[in-house]
Amino acid sequence: MDTIYSSIKAGQVHLKPSLFQQRADLNRKHMVSLKTENLLQNFYMEAGLWAPRGSLEELGSAHWGWESPTCQLRGHFLGHWLSAAARLAASTGDLEVKGKAEFIVKELAHCQQENGGEWVGSIPTSYLDWIARGKPVWAPHYTLHKTLMGLVDMAIYLKSEQSLEVLENAACWFHRWSRKFSREEFDNILDFETGGMLEVWADLYGITGKQEHLDLINRYDRPRLFERLLAGEDVLTHHHANTTVPEIHGAARAYEVTGNERFRRIVEAYWNCAVTQRGTFSTGGQTIEEVWTPPFKFAAYLGETNQEHCVVYNMIRLADYLFRWTGDPQYGDYIERNLYNGILAQQHPSTGMIAYYLPLHAGGRKKWGTPTQDFWCCHGTLVQAHTQHDRYTYYLSEDGLAVLQYVPSSLEWEWKGTRVSVAQSIDYRSSIWHNPLQEGLTDRNNRWLVKLNIACDQSAEFTLKIRIPWWVTGLATMLINDEAFPVTAGPSSFQEISRIWNNDQLQIEFPKGLWLSPLPDEPDTVSFMDGPVVLAGLCEEEQVLYGDKQHPEALLLPDYAPDWRFVQARYRTKGQGRNLYFLPLYEISDEPYTVYFPIKEK
């Protein structure tokens, strides 16, 4: 298998104080607030270890919503929680989270033994027999995948031998059960939502190399989807989005562990169908009512149920696979857009709770989940997403290091026996060429300044690659140790710096401005963007704005908050019949807001 970049190992990158660390801290607080016995409640019940009695009031501390003992999807959240905990503990050394996660694995092993030594599901085996018979049931493979995924991540990130043992025992059950069916019969079963089962078996095969795990990869192949993608068909329009993205993760991981080029072509065909030939909202996300919209048809699809969080999270993961294979920085641009305008925008900035959808119609309001009463699928991808802000920032290559995202952080890395540390910080307003105190407020707002302090225990020669974002309004400028470095790379490309590094400071200034992102099928209706960040106008209804689309800076003026030096700008309109305030979409909590505005000439 050919790859250009490899991921940094968990624990080598640590977040520094910033918006990203603040959101990660909110997420951790939520994770540790959930009682262990409630996370396990449906596994205990399936194993006969917990038999609730009494009224609902007496069971008030239990988990409800999609985790209710009467829900066919019950137990799905625990796998997400385990995956998030494994990543968080490996990245930060959090002993509380690690201990809680290891106790949960121990209890899952207990449940597995009570179930006969193989089954570790929160739902009965009969649910899988039901789909084999064509009897309706809500996505049992999807539910089971989450538990198996959590066990995989515990084995990978925390080297949990018990987790791997439980996972292999479970694989024995699936291997025996799946061999009962012909290819056509099993394809019928896989037409029900299978989640990331293929990815689990590929991960497991990558660990063990065992034939029975390769058998499961081959059985959980999805020819009815994959072959149509390879034939160039549009298999996505008006079809459920998050059903297929995890299946494509499976193809991606299968390519990585088997080297079968067919799997890679499937992944590339899916991206082409889902993104390149379909387009996105200004946020970088997609979907309405959990399904893909028709290609470049968005105007009629703005509503309360745009941009399901699970799709955002899973498409970021897909972009990560493709970036590592190709080295194309456009995947970094995609990740950046979706981080700011999906992952951050769909987490409550104060409570840390999830918005299942991100409304994009006029006067939208985010609907927030609760800590223990909902447990939608997006609750699960929320807790995972905010343990991974370090994951997409730096990547390794044969000749050095690439900086793909701008997230305040520190990296500890070894290059050919030399220890290297990289400390990244961001100032959203300052200039490396001028004294900002002598400039106007507007001028202070038109750049990002990224600083990278690179320290080596001895001199080291390597290439540092800096992603030049898609949104820059001109050539970036760079200083190395206060001396100018010529920048030749334009937007959506890498600027390469090959030199002998020791103790050096690199400063990169990215010029930015306001952008208008029009709806492709209604170009006079636009979204305002400040660099990569979508701005939301505080209003309850559609409002026409009057002005020149070619000069968005004439429509919005910066409106600075007291902490203007450290955060993205806020804005206000000028010259309108009714003037509005605009905030970064990720700052919106409970206010009504509008993202897209019709623009008319005065």
N, C-alpha and C positions, 0 to 999 in steps of 0.2 A: 504494500500500500504506500502510495506517495503522499507525503504531507510536507508543507512548507514551514508551518509553525507548530509548536507544541505548547500546551498550557503550562502555566506556572503551577507548582504544587501548592495545595492548601497549606497555609501556615507560613508561606514565604512573603505574603503581602498582608499588611495591616492598615486598616483605615485610620486616617487622621481626622480631627474635628472638622466636620463639614455637614452639609445636607445629607449626604449618603450615610455617614455614621449615625446621624440623628435618627434617620428612618430605620437603620439596622437595630439601633437600641430600642426603639419602639417595638419592633418585631420580636426581639428577644424577650422583652418584658411580657408580651402576650404569650409567647411560647411557654415560659416558665410558670405563668399563672394557671395554666391548664393542669388539672389534677391528673396524676398518673393513672389512678384507678378508672377515671372517666375516659381517658384516652383508650384504655384497654377494655372498656365495658362490653363491647360487642364480641370481642375475642373470648373474654371470660364466659359470656353467655353461650356462645357456640360450643365451647369446651365443657359446659356444665359446671362452671366454677362460680357463677354468679346468677342468682335467681331473684330478681327484684320482686319485692312484695310491697303492698301498701298503695297509698294514693300517689298521684303525681306530685302533690305538695311535699310528701315525704321523700320523694326522689328528685327534689328540685335541683340538686347539684349535678345531676346527670347531664350528659350532652344530648341536645335535641336537634331539631331540623333534620338534615340529611344523616346525622349520626343517631337518630332515634332508633331504638330496637325494632320499630315497625317499618323502617325504611329499607328498601332492597339494596340501597347503596351504602348501608351502614358499615362503618369500619374503614372507609376510604381515607379519612383524614389522617389516621395514625401513620400510614406510610409516608405521606407528605411530611408529617412532623419528624419522623425518624430521619428522612433524607436531609431536612433542614438542620436537625440537631447534629447529625454527623458532619456536615459541612461546617457548621458554626464552631463545633468543638475542635475540629481539625485546624480551622483557620485562626482561632483566637486562643486555644488552650483552655476554654471555658470548662472547668471541672464540674460545675453544677449541672450544666447541660449534658456533659459526657456521662456523668453518673446516672442521670435520669434516663438517658437513652439506653445505656447498658442494662439497667434494671428492666426496661421494657423488653429488650431482646430476651433476657432471661425468662420473663413471664410469657413471651411468645413461645419460647422453647417448651415451657411447662404446658401451655395450651396444646402445642403440637403433640406432645406425649399423651395427653388426655384424649386427643382425637385419633390416636392409633399410631403416631410416629411420623406421619407425613403431612397431613392436612393442617394448615396454619391460617385458614381463612376466617374472616369475621362473618361469613355467610355460609350456608350449607352447600355441600357438594351437589345437591339436587338442583341448584340453580343452573349449573353447567349442563346437567342432563336435560333440563327444561329447554335451553336454547337448542340442544341437539334435536329435540322433538318438535321444535318450532313454537313452543309455548312462550308467550311474552313474559319477559323479566327484564328488570332495569340493569343492563350492563354489568353482569357479574365478572367478566374478564377485566373490565376497567377497574372495578373495585379491588379485585385480587392483585392486579398489577401494582397498585399503590403499596400494598404490604411488601410484595417481593422487591419493589424498587427501594423501599426503605432498608430492607435487609442487605441489598446489594451495596448501597451507599455506606452502611455501617461497616461492611466488609472492606470496602475500598478506602474510605477515609480514616476509619478508626481501627482498621486491621482486626476487626472482631471475628475471631475464629468461631465463636458460638453462632454468630449471625450467618456465616458461611455454611455452617453445619445445618442450621434450620433451613436455609435456602436450598441446599442440595437435597435434603429430605423432601421438601416440597416439590422439587423438580422431578423426583422419582414418581410422585403421584401424577403429575402432568404428562410425563413420558408414557406411563402405562395407560392413562386415560385416552390420550390423543391418538395412540396407535390403533385404536378400535375402529377408526373411521377411514373411509376412502378419501382421496384428495377432494372429490366433489362434495362429499358429506362434510368434510372439515372446512372447506370454503364456505359452505352454508353457515356453519357455526361462526366463522370469522366475519361474516357479514353483520353480526351484532357487534357493538362497539368493543374492540379488543384492547383499547388503551395502548400502553407501551410494552405489551408482553414480548414482542420480538426483541426489543431493546434489552429487556431483562435477560433473556436467554443468550443474547450476544455478549452481554457483560459477563454472565456466568461462564460462558465458553472461553472468553478472554482470560478468565482467572484460572480455570481448571484444564482446559484443552480436552475435555472428555467427549467421546463420541456421542453419548446420549444427550449432551447439551447442544452439540451440533445438529443432532436429529431434531431437537426442538426448534432451532433456527429454521430449518428447512420446512418443518410442519407449519410454523407460524408465519411463513412467507405469505404475501397477500397478492397472488397473481391477478385476481379480479380488479384490484386497484392498480397494482404496479404495472401490469402489461398495458393497460389503457394509457397510463402516464407516458410510458415509453413510446406509445404510438402517437403521442402528441395531442390526445384528446383533452378537452376541457372537462374534467371530471369533478370540478369543484363548484361551479356556479349553482347557487341555491341549495348546496349540500352542506351538511353539518361540518363545521371547520375543525373543531378540536377532536373529532373522531379520527381524522386522518393524520394530523400533524405528529402525534406520538408514534403512529405506524411508520412514518418517514424517519423519525429518530431511530426506529428499529432498523430500517434499511441502512441508515448512516453508520450505526454501530456495527451492523453485520459486515459492511464493507471494511471497516477498520480491523475486525478480528479475522476475517476470512480472505480479504484481498480480492473478492469477487467484484469485478468492475461493473457488473449489472446493477448491483446495489447502489453504487455511486451515480450511475446514470439515472436511476430512479429519483434520487435525492435532487439532482440538478433539474430534472424534468418537473418535479413538484415545485421547486422554487420559481422556475420559469412560469408555471401556471398560476401560482398563488400570488406572486409579487410582480415579476417583470412584465407579464402580459395582463395584469389586473390592476396594478396601481394600489395606492393606499390613501387614507385620509391624511391630512396635514400632520397628524399625530404619529404617523408611521404605522398605525394599526389598521385593522380591517373588520369586517363582519357586521351584520345586523341580525338580531335574533339568533345568534350562534351560527349563522350560515354565511358563506362567502357571497358577496354581491357580484353582479355581472361585471365584466371588465370595464373599468373606467366609467362606471355608472354609479354616481354617488349622490347626486342632488335629491333624488326621490327616496334615498335610504337614510337620511339624517333622522335620528329618532332617539328614544329613551334607551334603546338596547344596542347601541353601537359598541364595538370593540370589547368583546369578552376578554377578561383578564387572562384566562388560561391560554387563549390563542396568542396574546402578546408574549407571555412568558415562554411558551413553547416555540414560537417563531424566533425569538432571540436565541434560544438554544440551537435551533436549526442554522441560524446565521453563524453561530460559533463554529459548528462543524464545517461549514463551507469556507469560512475564513481560514481555518487551519489548513484545509486542503489546498486552497487556491492562493492565499495571501492577498486577495483583492480587498483593498481598504473600504470599498463601498459597503461591505458587510459590517464594517465598524461604524460607518455612518448610520446604517439601519439600526444597529444596536443602540447607538446614542439617542436617536429620535425616540425609540420605544422606551428607553430607560427613563427619560425625562417626562414623556407625554403618555406613558402607559403605566409602568411599574411605580413611579413616584406619584403620578396623577391619580392612580386608583387605590392609593393608601391614604387614609385619613391623616392629615398632618399632625393631629394632636392625640388621637386615640390609637392609631395604627391599624384600624379596621379596614376591611376590603370593600371596594365598589365592584360588584360583579360585572357591571357594564359601565361604559363611559358615555353618557348622553352627549350627542353632538348637535342636537336640534336647538332652536332658539328657546331660551328660558329653561334649559335643562337643569336638573338637580341630581347630584350623585346620591344614590341610595346605599347607605352603609350597612354592612353586616354587623352582627353582635358577637361578643366573645364566645358564647356557648349555646346560642339558640338557633343558629342557621347552618353553619358548616357546609356552605355551598362548595362546589368544586374549586372555586376561585379562592376560598379560604386556604386551601391546600397549596396552590401555586403562589399565593401571597407569602406564606412563611418560608417557602423555598427561595423565592426571588430576592428577599432582603437578607439572605445569608450569602449572596453571590456577587455583591458589588465589587469584590476584589478579583473576581474570576475573569472578567473580560478586559481588565486594564492593561496587563502586560502579557506578551507572548515571547517565546524563545525561538530562535532560528539557528541555522548552522553557523551563521556569521555574527550573531549577537542577539540584540533585544529590540522588540518593537513595542512602542507605546500606542495602544489602540484607543483607550478612553482616558478622559481627563477627570480623575477622581482623586482627591487629596489622599495620599497613601504613602507607605514606605515599603520598599522591596528589598529583601535580602536574597542574594543570588550568588552562585559560584560560576565563574567563567574560566575554564581550563586551569583549575586549581587556585584561582584568585578569588577572594571574597569581594563582592561588589554590593554596595548598598545604593539605592536610588530613593530619594525623598521628593515627592511631588506635592506642590501646592498651587493654588489657583487664586488669582485676584481678578475679579470680574470687571474692574474699572481702571486699573492703573496702566500707565504707559512706561515702556522701558526707554523711550527716547525723550520724553518731555516731563516736566513737572506738572502733574495733574492739577495742583492747586492754582496754577496760572492759566488753566483752561476753563472753558465754560462747562457747565454740568453736562450738556449734551455730548461734548467731546469726550468727557470722562466715561461715557457709557458705550463707546463704540469699539471696545476691544476686550478680549480675554488675555490675561497674562498668566502663562503657565511657567513655573520654575521647577527645574529638575536639578537637584544637588546630587552629584555622583561621586562616591568615595570608594576607593579601592585600597586593599591592604598592600598592594604593590601595583605598579603600572601595568595596565592591561589594554591590549589592542582589540577592539571589536567595533562592529557597526551598530549604531543606534538609529532606529527608524521611527520617525515622528509622523503620525497621521495628520495630514492637513485636512480639516473637516470640510464637508460639502458647502457649509454656509459662509465661509470666509468671503469677504467682499473685495479682496485684493491679495497681493502676495503677503504671506506672513513675514515677520522679521525676527531675526534670532541674534542673540549675543552668547558667546562662549567666553566666560571669564571677562565680561565687559568689552569683548572685541566682536565686531560684526562678523556674522557668518552668512555667506550668500545663499539665499533661498531661491531655488529654481522650481520647486514642485508647486503645482496648483491644487485646487480643491479636489477632494476624493483621491488623494495619492499620498505616497510616503516621501518625506524628505529624508534622505540617508546621510548620516554623518559617520564617516569612518576615520578613526583617529586613535591615538594612544591616550587612554583616560587615566586619571589619577584622582585628584581631588578637584573637581571642576563644577562650575555652575552653568547650566544652560537655561537661558530665558527665551521663551517663544511668545511672541505677541500675535494673536489672531485677530485681524480686523473684522468687525461684524457690523451689521445694521439690521434694520427692520426688513422683513421679507413679507410678501403677500403670496400665500399658497392658494391658488384658485381651485375650485371644483373643476375637474376636466370637462364635465358635460354641462357646466354652467359657469363659464370663466369670469363673469361679473360678480360672482359670490365668492368671497375670499376669507381666508383665515390669516390672522397676523402672527408672525413668528419673530422672536428676538433671538437671533442665532438659531440654535437647535430647539428652542423652547416655544411651544404654542402659548399664545396669550388668550385669555378669556375675558370678554367684556361683561361687566356686572349689569345685566338687564334681564327682564323677565319675558321679553318678547322680541321678535325680529325687528331690527331697526336699520333703516337705510342710512349709510354714511355717504357724504358728498365730498368729492375730492378727486385727485389725480392718482390713479392706480400706479403710475410710474414713480410716484414719490410718496411712499407710505410714511416717511418721516414728517411730511406735512400734515398728515392726518392724526398722528399720535405724538405727544410730547412726553418726555420722561417725567415721572412724578415720584420723587425719591422718598423712601421710608427712612426712619432714623438710622437704620443699620445698612444704609445704601452701599457702604464700602464692601460688604461681605456677601450680598445676595444679588440675584437677578433684579433688574429694574422693574418698577411698575410704571404704568403709562396712563395718560388721559387724553381724550380727544380734544380737538380745538375746532372752533368754527362750525359746530353742528347746532342744530336746533335744540337738541338735548345732549349734553356732553356726558361721556361715560368714563369710568375707570376700568383699566385693564390690568389683570394680574397674571403671572404665570399659572397655567392650568393646574400645575401640581400644588399650588397654594390654595386652591379652591377647596373649601370643606362643605359648608351647608348653604352657601349663597346660590341663588339662581344665576345662571351665566349663559352666555352665547359665544360660540366659537366662530361660526361663519356669518359674514355680513355682506349684503348686497352693496356694491359701490357704484355710485352714479356721478357723472361729471356735474359740476356746479353749473 
